[in-house]
């Protein structure tokens, strides 16, 4: 469930120094913003930021950018960001359809998709973040040896994603239908949704796609 109508969210986001307002001008220059040549990892639809901030804390040698299109959700991540002392994470409020406007070819090293909107109606399939249309967008901004890591509790969306990967000319590196009881569980960082769904006994699916 998306949080909505948080009073003052847009205004606070506009004033926050960790939300990049001129993303199009940063295209091809993101490493200048971070002040280093470290890898850049991107989470699309980052929600309230738990996953990304924990990753950033554990991996100071990696730069992180979180994308979230809902102001009322992004503001929650900014509240968490205030408690973080590192300098390796920034945010963008935008729709992922515009990735190529914000990032140059091969500027991103890794992409995370966590519990993305399933867009269940068939006519909305192109909006799913694991559709072949979105994989084509990732193909432009992701380094040739980069990967997309996708987690969800939605089996229909996961099966759809497994079909889309080869249709887009990508390959599956590994896949599991029950992440927390698999060989890939070690080191997994959970999102807010993941904690909730896991506590309800739902299996978490995960795949890693590459070209």
C-alpha positions, 0 to 999 in steps of 0.5 A: 500500500502506497503512502499518500498525502503526506503534508509538506512532502513535496516541499521538504523533498525540494529543499533536501540536499540528498534529492537531486533536482537536476538529474538530466544535467548529471547524465554522464557525470554522476561520479562527479557528484559522488566525488569518486569513481566507485561503482554506482548501484541503482534501486528503482522503486526504493520505497521507504529506503530501508534496503538501500540505506542498509546496503550503503552502510555495509558497502561504503565503497559503492555509490547508491542512487534510489529512485522513487516516484511518490513524494509521500514514500520518498519523504520516509526514506529522507527521514531515515537518511537523516540518521545515516552518516555516510556520503554514498547515497542520493535520491531521485524523484522520477518515473523509471521510464525516463532512465535514459534521460538521467543516465548515460550509456553504461553509467550504472553497474547494478540495478535492484528491483524490489517488490515492484508494482505488479500492474496485474491487468494485461494491458498494463504489462509494459509498465511492469519494471521487468517487462522487455520494454524496461529491460531495454531501458536498463540495457542502455544505462547498465554496464555490459557486465552489470546485472538486474536483481529482482525480488517479489512475493508475487508469483504471477509477476515472477513467472512473467519476468522469467518469460520476459528476460529471454524475450529481451535478449537477456539471460538468467544467472540464477533463480529461486522461488524461496529465497529465504530457504535457498543457497542464496539466503546468506547476506540477503538484505530485506526490504520493509515489504519483504519483512512483512510478507516473510512474517506472513509465511509467503515465499520470496522469489528472486532472479538475477538477469544479465546479458 
